[in-house]
Amino acid sequence: MNKKRKNKYVKPACLLSVALLAGPTASAVVLTEGEQHSVELYGSVRMQLESVHPGNSGPWGSYVGLRDAYTRVGLKAEYRFAETTAVFGQLEVPFDTANFRISDPYDQGGAGRDHRQRIRIAQVGVRTVAGTLIAGQQWMPYYNAVAAPVDHFSSYYSGFATYTTFRVPNTVSYYSPSIYGFTLSGSYTSAAGNRRSTSRIDDRRIQAALSYAFGDTRLAVGMDDRGDTGLGKDRIYGFSASHQAGPWYFAAKYEVFDTNNHTPGAFSKDGNKAFNVFASYNTGPYTFKAMFAKVQNYGDNIVHLGVDYQYNKDLKFFAEFYREGSTASIVEKRGGLADFNSASQGGRAFLVGFRYDF
């Protein structure tokens, strides 16, 4: 989420547009615009300087270095047939500023990865009074409903305290209009889109979520059926709740695996649970954030603290502390998923960084 979005509460009525367009940027270059159409070029440069101390010194030692915090550039286009009917498209590409290459800083490529890691979003869709239909690589309905409410940090370490996947290619999704506060969403991903390695193709992926908003409170339940991973049933069930109270924002999330995997220590072991509580407070240009989570076999006990300083509408500075009990996101200097080492045991990171939107 935005992974990687501004820490401002999104009114339920605006949630869909934020999810579909991967979060609004503070500014954008309008290439062309008319009464019925618009084309915008946008981007966001995000980098951090971090001091990382792994939980054990076996795989690698402590280090200080630069790490990209999900820099991206994109193009959005929309054609409106009427006020309530439009077609749209979006292409968004990541850029790893620390390693200076077109790649997500976590999914950097390597064994088992493919060219899709060089694209964040590639989607087309149609919006009508009956709802919104989207096809392509996109933010997923389960993440938007269940995981996004607690994913509000600005650094590279944002968003790891969940079992689900953020964006998946070869996906068709549907978002209903809000009816008495209820919004239904769901998606279908082909086996090719749900591929996790070049040597194994999993079954299709199906997601469904239901949200209910009343006033400044929002509740959501969801299911992520990850397909047949070789062990049969592999599903995640989740629930989230969030509330805005003036400058305060509170959110909580609960997830549980329902699988046929009973291997001790496995990521998707049956019964594995994730529980997050998040709070933030905004005063002037400052936003203070705190999250405490327990994610079994993926970070385990997690503490994440941070402060953002919004210098102007385009530039934000941030400082954060992140600690995990077992390894989920802490890897070697400038590394990512390809550098994951099962011998590592979590660790902690101190960092300062900036985000510049254009």
C-alpha positions in Angstrom: 0.0 0.0 0.0 0.5 1.8 -0.9 1.7 0.3 0.1 3.3 3.5 0.6 0.7 6.2 0.8 0.3 9.4 2.8 -0.9 8.7 6.4 -4.2 10.4 6.0 -7.5 8.8 6.7 -9.4 8.0 3.5 -13.2 8.5 3.8 -15.0 5.3 2.8 -16.6 7.0 -0.2 -13.2 7.7 -1.6 -11.7 4.3 -0.7 -12.4 2.8 -4.1 -10.7 5.5 -6.2 -7.7 5.4 -3.9 -7.4 1.6 -4.3 -7.8 1.6 -8.0 -5.3 4.4 -8.7 -2.8 3.2 -6.1 -3.0 6.3 -4.0 -3.1 9.9 -5.2 0.2 11.7 -5.5 0.6 15.3 -4.2 1.1 16.5 -7.8 1.1 15.2 -11.3 2.0 16.4 -14.8 -1.2 16.8 -16.8 -0.3 15.8 -20.3 -3.7 16.5 -21.7 -7.1 17.2 -20.2 -10.6 18.0 -21.5 -14.2 17.7 -20.5 -14.2 14.0 -21.2 -10.6 12.9 -21.0 -7.4 13.2 -19.0 -3.9 11.9 -19.2 -1.4 12.3 -16.3 2.2 11.5 -15.7 3.2 11.1 -12.1 6.0 9.8 -9.9 7.3 9.5 -6.4 11.0 9.3 -5.4 11.4 7.5 -2.0 14.7 6.7 -0.3 16.0 6.0 3.2 19.3 5.9 5.0 19.3 3.0 7.5 21.3 1.5 10.2 20.4 -2.3 10.4 21.3 -4.7 13.1 20.3 -8.3 12.4 19.2 -10.6 15.2 22.2 -12.8 14.7 25.5 -12.3 12.8 25.5 -15.6 10.9 24.2 -14.6 7.5 25.5 -11.0 7.6 26.5 -8.4 10.1 25.2 -4.9 11.0 25.5 -2.3 8.3 24.6 1.3 7.3 23.4 2.0 3.8 20.8 3.4 1.4 17.6 1.5 0.6 14.9 2.4 -1.8 11.4 2.9 -0.3 9.3 2.0 -3.3 10.1 4.7 -5.9 7.7 4.6 -8.9 6.7 6.5 -12.0 3.4 6.0 -13.8 0.9 7.1 -16.4 -2.9 7.4 -15.8 -5.6 8.0 -18.5 -9.3 8.2 -18.3 -12.1 8.8 -20.8 -15.5 9.8 -19.4 -18.7 9.0 -21.4 -20.8 10.5 -18.7 -20.4 11.6 -15.1 -20.9 8.0 -13.8 -19.4 6.1 -16.8 -15.7 6.0 -17.7 -12.9 3.8 -19.0 -9.4 4.1 -17.5 -6.0 2.7 -17.7 -2.8 2.8 -15.6 0.8 1.7 -16.0 3.2 2.1 -13.1 6.9 1.0 -13.1 9.1 0.7 -10.0 12.7 2.0 -9.8 15.2 0.8 -7.2 17.1 4.0 -6.5 19.6 2.3 -4.2 20.6 -0.3 -6.8 19.8 2.0 -9.7 17.7 -0.4 -11.7 14.1 -0.9 -12.8 12.9 -3.3 -10.1 10.9 -3.4 -6.9 13.4 -3.1 -4.0 12.0 -6.3 -2.4 11.2 -8.4 -5.4 14.5 -7.7 -7.2 14.6 -10.7 -9.5 16.9 -13.7 -9.3 16.1 -17.3 -9.1 12.4 -18.0 -9.6 11.4 -14.4 -10.4 10.3 -13.0 -13.7 9.8 -9.8 -15.7 6.6 -8.9 -13.8 8.7 -7.6 -10.9 9.6 -4.7 -13.3 5.9 -3.6 -13.3 3.9 -2.4 -10.3 0.6 -1.8 -12.1 -0.7 -2.5 -15.6 -4.5 -2.3 -15.6 -7.5 -1.2 -17.6 -11.0 -0.9 -16.3 -14.5 0.5 -16.7 -16.5 2.4 -14.0 -20.3 2.6 -14.1 -23.2 3.0 -11.6 -23.2 -0.8 -11.3 -19.6 -0.9 -10.0 -16.0 -1.0 -11.3 -14.4 -3.8 -13.3 -10.6 -4.0 -13.7 -8.3 -6.3 -15.6 -4.5 -6.7 -15.3 -1.8 -6.3 -12.7 -3.5 -4.4 -9.8 -3.9 -3.8 -6.1 -5.9 -6.8 -4.8 -9.4 -6.5 -3.2 -8.4 -8.5 0.0 -5.4 -6.2 0.6 -7.5 -3.0 0.0 -10.2 -4.1 2.4 -8.3 -6.0 5.2 -4.5 -5.2 5.2 -4.4 -1.5 4.0 -6.0 0.0 7.1 -2.8 -0.8 9.1 -0.3 -0.1 6.3 0.5 3.6 6.8 4.2 3.8 7.3 6.5 5.6 4.8 9.6 3.4 4.7 10.6 0.2 3.0 9.5 -1.7 6.0 5.9 -0.8 5.6 3.3 -3.5 4.9 5.2 -6.7 5.8 3.0 -7.6 8.7 0.4 -9.4 6.6 0.2 -12.8 4.9 -1.4 -11.6 1.7 0.0 -10.3 -1.6 -0.3 -6.7 -2.6 -0.5 -6.8 -6.4 -1.0 -9.8 -8.8 -1.0 -9.9 -12.6 -3.6 -11.7 -14.8 -6.4 -10.6 -12.5 -9.9 -9.6 -13.0 -11.6 -7.8 -10.1 -15.0 -6.2 -9.4 -15.9 -3.4 -6.8 -19.6 -2.8 -6.1 -21.0 0.7 -5.4 -21.6 1.5 -1.8 -25.2 0.4 -0.8 -26.2 1.5 2.7 -22.6 1.6 3.7 -21.8 -1.9 2.3 -19.2 -2.5 -0.5 -18.5 -5.9 -2.0 -15.3 -6.7 -3.9 -13.8 -9.8 -5.4 -11.2 -11.1 -7.9 -10.1 -14.0 -10.0 -6.4 -14.6 -11.0 -5.4 -17.2 -13.6 -2.8 -19.9 -12.8 -0.3 -18.0 -14.9 -0.8 -14.8 -12.8 -0.6 -16.8 -9.6 2.8 -18.3 -10.5 5.3 -18.1 -7.6 8.3 -19.5 -9.4 9.4 -20.4 -13.0 9.3 -24.1 -12.1 5.9 -24.3 -10.4 2.5 -22.9 -11.5 -0.1 -22.9 -8.8 -3.8 -23.0 -9.2 -6.0 -20.0 -9.8 -6.4 -17.4 -7.0 -9.8 -16.1 -5.7 -10.4 -13.2 -3.3 -13.6 -11.8 -1.8 -14.1 -9.0 0.7 -17.0 -7.1 2.3 -16.7 -3.7 3.8 -19.1 -1.7 5.9 -18.6 2.0 6.6 -20.6 4.1 9.1 -19.5 7.6 10.0 -15.8 7.6 10.5 -15.7 3.8 11.3 -15.0 1.1 8.8 -15.2 -2.7 9.2 -14.1 -5.4 6.7 -13.9 -9.1 6.3 -12.1 -11.0 3.5 -10.9 -14.3 2.1 -7.8 -15.0 0.0 -7.9 -18.4 -1.6 -4.3 -18.8 -2.8 -5.0 -21.9 -4.9 -3.6 -25.4 -4.8 0.0 -24.9 -3.7 0.7 -28.7 -3.8 -0.7 -29.2 -0.3 -4.4 -28.7 -1.2 -6.4 -26.0 0.6 -4.5 -22.8 1.1 -6.6 -19.9 2.3 -6.3 -16.7 4.4 -9.3 -15.3 6.3 -9.1 -11.7 7.7 -10.9 -9.0 9.5 -10.1 -5.3 10.0 -11.5 -2.3 11.8 -10.5 1.3 11.6 -11.8 4.6 13.1 -10.9 8.3 12.6 -11.3 10.5 15.7 -10.2 14.0 14.8 -6.4 14.0 14.6 -6.3 10.4 15.8 -6.6 7.3 13.6 -6.9 3.7 15.0 -6.9 0.4 13.2 -6.6 -3.3 13.9 -6.3 -6.4 11.7 -6.6 -10.2 12.3 -5.7 -12.9 9.9 -5.5 -16.7 10.1 -4.3 -19.4 7.7 -6.7 -22.3 6.8 -4.5 -24.8 5.0 -3.4 -28.5 4.7 0.1 -27.4 5.6 1.2 -28.7 9.0 4.9 -28.3 8.6 6.4 -26.6 11.8 7.7 -23.2 11.1 6.2 -22.9 7.6 4.9 -19.5 6.4 1.5 -20.9 5.5 1.2 -23.5 8.4 -2.5 -24.2 9.3 -3.6 -21.9 12.1 -0.8 -19.3 11.7 -2.2 -16.0 12.9 -1.4 -12.3 12.3 -2.7 -9.6 14.7 -1.9 -5.9 14.2 -2.9 -2.7 16.1 -2.0 0.7 14.7 -2.5 4.3 15.8 -1.4 7.6 14.4 -1.8 11.3 15.6 -1.5 14.3 13.3 -0.6 17.8 14.5 0.3 20.4 11.9 2.9 19.0 9.5 3.8 16.1 11.9 2.2 12.6 12.0 3.3 10.2 14.7 2.7 6.5 14.1 2.9 3.2 16.1 2.2 -0.4 15.2 2.5 -3.5 17.3 2.0 -6.9 15.6 2.3 -10.6 16.1 2.7 -12.4 12.8 3.5 -16.1 13.3 6.4 -17.4 11.2 6.7 -14.1 9.4 8.3 -11.5 11.6 6.6 -12.8 14.8 6.8 -10.0 17.4 7.0 -6.7 15.4 7.3 -3.1 16.7 7.2 -0.3 14.2 7.4 3.4 15.2 7.7 6.5 13.1 7.1 10.2 12.5 6.5 12.0 9.2 7.1 15.7 8.6 5.2 17.1 5.6 7.5 20.0 4.5 5.2 21.0 1.6 2.6 19.3 -0.6 5.3 17.5 -2.6 8.0 16.7 -0.1 7.9 14.6 3.1 10.6 13.5 5.5 10.3 10.5 7.8 12.2 8.7 10.6 11.3 5.2 11.8 12.3 2.4 14.0 11.5 -1.2 13.0 12.0 -4.4 14.9 11.0 -8.0 14.0 11.5 -11.2 16.0 12.0 -13.5 13.0 13.0 -12.5 9.5 10.3 -11.1 7.2 11.8 -7.9 5.7 15.3 -7.4 7.2 17.9 -8.7 4.7 21.5 -7.8 3.7 22.5 -4.3 2.5 20.4 -3.2 -0.5 19.1 -6.8 -0.8 15.5 -8.1 -1.2 13.6 -11.4 -1.4 16.3 -13.0 -3.4 18.7 -12.5 -0.5 16.4 -14.0 2.1 18.3 -16.4 4.4 16.4 -18.8 6.6 19.3 -18.7 9.1 18.7 -15.1 10.0 16.7 -14.2 13.1 15.0 -10.9 12.6 16.6 -7.7 13.9 16.1 -4.0 14.1 16.5 -1.0 11.8 16.8 2.8 12.5 16.2 5.0 9.4 15.6 8.5 8.1 14.3 9.2 4.6 12.3 11.4 2.2 9.5 11.1 -0.3 9.2 13.6 -3.2 6.0 13.4 -5.3 5.7 14.9 -8.8 
